[in-house]
Amino acid sequence: MKNKQSSNVLIVGLVGSLREESYTRMAVNLALSGAAKKGAQIKLIDLRDFDLPFCDGSGKEADRYPDVLRLRKEVAQAQGIILGTPDYHGSFSGVLKNALDLMGFQEFAGKVVGLVGVAGGALGAVNALNDLRKVGRSLHAWVVPHQVAIPQAWKHFHSDGTLDDLEYQKRLQEVGEEVARFAYLLSSAETRKFLELWEQAMPNPGGEGR
Ligand SMILES: Cc1cc2nc3c(=O)[nH]c(=O)nc-3n(C[C@H](O)[C@H](O)[C@H](O)COP(=O)(O)O)c2cc1C
C-alpha cells in the first residue's frame, strides 16, 4: 500500500501515561512506526504537552482550557488513531479516559482505531484493552481486531524504546499497519462512492414485494 495516496492518511497515537519513561509511549511509537511503514503520516500526541481540565460534563471545558480545542483538532485531523494505555487496576488509565471524555463523535466517529497496552504484571493489559474497545464502540469508531498487550513491560522494553522480544515489536508495528491500511481504505474514492450508494439504498434492499 505504500504509495502517494496512502501518504495522505494521518495516523495519530494518543498516549495514556504521563510517566517520563513510559512504556506505553514506547509501544505507541512502535505502532506508529508500523503505520509509517505503510506510507501514512504519523504524529504522537503526548498528553504531557496539554493543559487539560477534568471533563465536568458541561461541554464548556474549552472556555478556560484552550488546549482542549488543540487536542480535539489534532485528533480530528487524523483518519486513524492508536490508543495506548497502561493497565491501571485492571483497566485503562484515567488520564486516557479523561482525554477521551473531552472529545467525542467529532473526533472519532467513522475513524479507525488500534489498541496497544502495557502492564507491570504478568497478566498484561488485556482487560484494559477490552474496556477501551467498548469505549471505541461508544464513540462509533471502527476498532481493528488486532491489538497488543505487553505484560511485565519493565522486563521487555529497552530504554531506547525497542523490545527484547522481536515478536512483540513486530506485533505492535502490525497494529499500526492495520490501522493505516483500513484508514486508507475508508478514505479512498471507491469506498466513499460505496458509502454514498449505501446511504441512498432502500432500507431493506431486496426485501421489496416479498
Ligand atoms: C495506579 C496504578 C495501577 C496499576 N495497576 C496495575 C494492574 O492492575 N495490573 C498490572 O499489571 N500493572 C498495574 N500497574 C503497573 C503499570 O501497568 C506499569 O507500571 C506500566 O508500565 C505503567 O505504564 P507506563 O510505563 O506507560 O507508565 C499499575 C500502576 C499504577 C500507577
The ligand as a Gaussian input file, in Angstrom:
#p B3LYP/6-31G(d) Opt

LIG

0 1
 C       -2.277000       3.308000      39.712000
 C       -1.602000       2.123000      39.082000
 C       -2.275000       0.949000      38.989000
 C       -1.674000      -0.158000      38.400000
 N       -2.386000      -1.311000      38.282000
 C       -1.844000      -2.375000      37.654000
 C       -2.608000      -3.559000      37.478000
 O       -3.755000      -3.678000      37.881000
 N       -2.027000      -4.592000      36.819000
 C       -0.731000      -4.521000      36.354000
 O       -0.266000      -5.483000      35.743000
 N        0.016000      -3.405000      36.498000
 C       -0.520000      -2.339000      37.138000
 N        0.219000      -1.182000      37.285000
 C        1.579000      -1.122000      36.732000
 C        1.592000      -0.437000      35.351000
 O        0.742000      -1.095000      34.434000
 C        3.020000      -0.416000      34.819000
 O        3.875000       0.253000      35.721000
 C        3.115000       0.242000      33.453000
 O        4.411000       0.108000      32.971000
 C        2.754000       1.723000      33.525000
 O        2.722000       2.250000      32.228000
 P        3.807000       3.305000      31.732000
 O        5.143000       2.621000      31.760000
 O        3.389000       3.648000      30.347000
 O        3.735000       4.485000      32.650000
 C       -0.355000      -0.072000      37.900000
 C        0.342000       1.137000      38.018000
 C       -0.269000       2.225000      38.606000
 C        0.495000       3.521000      38.711000

